[in-house]
Amino acid sequence: MYVCSCFGVTEQQVKDHAAAGACTPRQIASASKAGTDCGGCVRTIQAMLGRGACPRRELLERKQAPATAAAPGEGLPEAA
């Protein structure tokens, strides 16, 4: 089934681009032009991508998470 009728992009093509590492509608657009004309398919593409595992998204979330400091003495080897 077509996701983007403006450029003839199918669901399978979106899934293939996602499997190749495209994690956002913008990355799908870069790979296929889907969503760059009328924009009517962008929400469908967002729904298809969901919030699943994405290496780039996971890296961004790790960078945004505040670093927690270890309590004094934690993480240090104990003296024998």
Secondary structure as GFF3:
##gff-version 3
##sequence-region A 1 80
A	DSSP	beta_strand	2	4	.	.	.	ID=ss1
A	DSSP	beta_strand	9	10	.	.	.	ID=ss2
A	DSSP	alpha_helix	11	19	.	.	.	ID=ss3
A	DSSP	alpha_helix	25	32	.	.	.	ID=ss4
A	DSSP	alpha_helix	42	49	.	.	.	ID=ss5
A	DSSP	alpha_helix	55	64	.	.	.	ID=ss6
###
